[in-house]
């Protein structure tokens, strides 16, 4: 089984619609597409049942090294429908894998990613500066072969300057063993009509076997603490707890070993919003789960990449108030398990393009396990 990386709650967004970048892992808000040329079909953003707009639940920056390929610009988007009649149906969920093609050669100056067993590796918490500086270098390499669009070059240089400034500020604030993922350069808000979920940012943490209970709340002042949320919501009733009130995991007296294993791992890090282990084994709360299908492009059997965990719903519930224009009451899942193509392949028309800025977006598969 591969290493498990946990997605832990970080800062709340100042505005739920604020823009970050596609290197940012977050919950809620608006999707951060790399640029306006991303080929996102409108149908991919609509519910397969009611036809309504899907809302972003999670955006996870997930660069990947597999065999001789290195895909530094790769993002997983998980979207769902908010309507009560749709939330429990798998057709109301959409998982999109966005990546930049023609990026198989890794820069010599780029730090090596941690290798995983069997020639596969990944780093959910890959440093943003490394990835974006890699993009700038690729633009420089292409200059000898073709002309560079001046607007693109100016934008790349601006990003590099912003990253250099922010890297200096963050050098003294990073926690040992984990990287805080937050917005590097927020852009002006220009979408005030699309409904969004409350937004907070994610930092990664390794799933170690020692000191799990203590490390879960070690994110410093930037983390979304359960205790802080309980105080801010005015819920100070003695004896009440999130585990007992919202989910009551122990209510099933006849819980099987599969469920108890799920509960044990959840209790070890009670604030985990997702678990990432490319090519590893998912954590099932029930037995006899349906097997994932095959990639629609290359036909390969999809493999596990990540799963969303129920604390994510808790934070969204606590962020709502009487004036909120959303409700996640229709979402009663215990986990959403995401399977992706083992080759991380692109669509056929991408192979016909020679530009290194070719983006492809592929629909992957999500298995939703409900809290029955």
N, C-alpha and C positions, 0 to 999 in steps of 0.2 A: 504494500500500500504506500502511495506517495505521501510526501509531506502535506500537511493540512495548514492552510493559511486562513486565519479568521478575519472577517471584516468587522471592525469594532466602530461604534459611533463616535464621531468627532464633533466639530463645530456645527451649530445650526447656521443655516444661511441667513444673512441679514435680510434678504428678500427671497421668497421661495421661487421667484422667476429670474433671479440673477443668473447671468451667464458665467460659466467657468471655461473649461476647455475639455477636449475629449480624453486628455490624460488624467482627468479627475474622476475618482470613484465616489459615488454619492447615492443617496436614497432620495427619491422624489424630485421635484423641480421639473425643469424642461430638459429634453435631450440636448446634449452639446455635440453637434455634428462638426466634423473637422472644417468643412467649408461648404459653400453653397452648391458645389458641384457634386455632392454625394448623391448617388442615384437612389433616393428613397422613394419607393412607389407609395402613392397615397393609400392604396389598399392595405399595405403593411401596417399602417397606423390606425386602422379601423377594426372594430370588434367583428369577429366572424359570425356573431349571432344577431346583434341588434344594429350593426352598422355605425354605431357611435364611435367617437374618438377615444382611442386608448390613452391612458395616462402612464407616464414613466414611473415605474416602481423602483428600478435600480439601474444604475449605469456603472459598469465595472471595467476599468482599464486592465486588460489582460494580455500583455505582450507574450509571445510564445517562441521558443526555439525547439524545433523538431527536425530530426535528421540533419540535413545540411541547410535547412531554411531558418532564417531568423526574421520573425514578423514583429517589428517593434511597435507598429501602429495598428493596434487591434483592440476593439472595444465590444463588450457584450451589453446589450440593452434589453431589459425585461419590462414589458408593458402589459397593462391589464385594464379591463373594463370595470367601471365603478358601479354599474347598475346591479341591484340585488339579484335580479333574475339571471344575470350573466356570470357573476363572480365565481360560482362553483363549477362552471363548465369549462373544460380545457380549451374550447374554441374561443373563449374570450381572452385568452392569454397569447402573447406573442414574444418570442425571443429572437432578436436580431443580432447577427455577428457582423460587425463592420471592420474591415481591414484594408490596408493599402497594399496593393500588389506591386510586383517588380521590386521587391525590397529583400532579396535573398542574401545579399552580401553584407556582412557585418563590418562596421568600421574598425580599423585596428586600434584607434584611440578610444573606442567605446568599452567600458568595463564589461567583463564577462558576466553573464547571468549564472546563477547557481544551477548546477546540473542536477537533474533528477535521474533515478534509475532508468535503465533501458533506453538511453539516448534521448530522453525527453525531459524538458525543463520548462519552467514558467516562473514568472515573478509578478504577482499581482501588484506589489508595491514598488515597481520599477520607478526609479527617479525620473521626474518629468524633464528635468534639465537635460539628462542624457539623451532621452528620446527626441526632444525637440532640436537639440544641437545636432543630432544625427540627421534630422530632416534638412537642416541648413547645409550640412556637409554634402548631402546628396545633390542639393541644388548647385553647389559649387562644382561638383564632379560633372554635371550635365552641361556646364557652360562651354566645355570644349567641343561638344557635339552639336549643340543647338542653342539658339538664343533664349534668354531667360526673360520672362515677363517681368517688367520693372515693378509693377504693383506687387507681384508675388515676392520678389526679392526684398522690397521695402518692408513688407509684412514679416518676412522671415527674420530680417535684421532687427526689427522692432521686438519680436518675440524673444530673440536671443538676448537683447539688452535687458528686457524685463526679467528673464530667467536668471541672468547673472546677478541682478540686483537682489532678487528674492532669495537666491542661493546663499548670499552673504548673510542675510537676515536670519535664515533658518539654521545656519551651521551650529549655533549654540543652543538651539531649542529642541533638537530631535531627541527622542527617547531611545535608549539602548534597546536594540532588538525589534524595533518597530518604527515605521515611517508614517508621520502624519500626512494624510492626503487631504488637501484643501485647495480652494481656488487660488491660482497664482496671480492671474490678472483678470479681475472681473470686468465685464463689458457692460455698457449701458443696457438697461432693460427696454426691449422694444416689443415685447409680446405681452399685452395686458388682457388678452381675451381668452387665451387657452387656459382652461382650468388645470391646476396642478396640485400635487400632493405636497405636504410640508417637506421641506428639503433640509437634509443635514449631510455632512461630508463623512467619509469613511477613512480610517487608517487601518493598516494591516498589522497583524500580530500572529506569531507562530503558535501553533497549538502544542505547547510543551506539556510534559507530564508532571512537572514540578511547579508548585505554587500557583495552580490555575485559579483558585478562588481569589487570591490576592491580586493577581495580575489583571483580572478582568476590569478592575476599577482604577487602573494605574495610568490612565490616559492624561492625567494632569487637568489643568483648568479648562482645556479645550474639549474634553470628552462630555458626552451626554450621559450623565450619571442617573441611575434609577432613583436614588435618594433625592437628587436635585429636582427631578421632574415631579416626584411625589409632593415635595414641599411647594413647588410653584403652582401645582394644581389645587392646593389647599386640602389635600386628602391626608389628614394627620391622624386618622383613626388607628388606635392601637391594635396590633395583631393582624392588620391587613398586609398582604404581600402580593406582589405581582403574580408569582407562580400560583398561588392559591386562588386569587380572585379572577384572573383573566383566563387561565387555561386549566387549572385543576388537574395537573398531570396524574396525581395519585388517586383520582376518583375511580379509575378502573381497577377494581380489586383483582380481576383476572388478567391483568396485563401480562403479555408474554415477554419472552426474553428479548425479542427484537425491539419492542417498545421501551423496555427498561434500559437497554443500551442507548437508545436515542435520548432518553431522559437524563441518563448519567452524563453524557457528553454535553448536553445542554446546561445542566446544573454546574458543570465545571467552569463554563464561561457564560453566565446568565445574560450577558449583554450582546452576545454575538448576533450579528445581522445576516451574515452569510458564511459559508464554509467553502473554501476553494482548494481543490486538489485535482489538477489536470491528470486524467488517466487513472485516478485513484478509485476508491470505492465510496459511493454515497452512503449517508447515514439514514437508513430507513426507519420510520416509526411503526410501520406495519410490514407484515410478510406478504408474499405473493403479489409483488408490484409488477405491473406490465413492463415488458422490455421495450427499450427505445427502438425507433425505426432506423431506416438507413438515410444517409445523406441524399438529398434530391438531385444533387449534381453529379457526384462521382459514384454513388451507390455503396460507399463504405458504411459499415455499422457504426453508428454514433457511439461515443464514449462519454463518460461522466466528466464534467468540468467543475461545476459548482452547484450549490443549493442555497436557497434563501431559508432563513430560520424565523420562528415565530416572534422573537423579541423585536424584530423589525416592525411587526404589526402593533406591538405595544407602544413603541415610540410614536408611531403615527396616530394612534388613538389618543395618547396624552397630549399631542400637539394640537388637537382639534378643540374647538370651543363652540358656543352657541351661534356664533356669527359665521362659522365655517360653511363653505359651499360644497363640501364633499362629505362623504360617509363611506367608510370601509366595512360597514356591517355585513356586506355581502361576501367579504373575504374571510373565510373561516378555515383556511388551510393550516396544516401543521408544517408543511415544507413544500417548496417548489424546487424540483430537481431538474437541472438543465444539462442536456446532453448535446454535444457538438461533434462536427466532423473531425475524425482523427487526423486528416490531412490538412484541415483548415483550408479547404480548396476555395477557389473563386469561380465565378460563372464563366462560361466559355467566351463571352465577348470581351472579357478583360484581357485574355491572351492575345487578342488582336491589336491591343494598344501598346505603344512603346513608351509612353510617358510614365515616369516613376510616381506621378501623382494620381495614378489610376486607383480609384476606390471601388470596392465591391461590397455589397451587402447581401447576406444570405440568411434565410429564415431557418432557425434551428428548432429543437424540440424541448418542450417543458412537460414534465409529469407532475401534476398537481395532486397532492395527497391531502384530503380533507380531514378536518377534525370531527369525526363522527361520534 
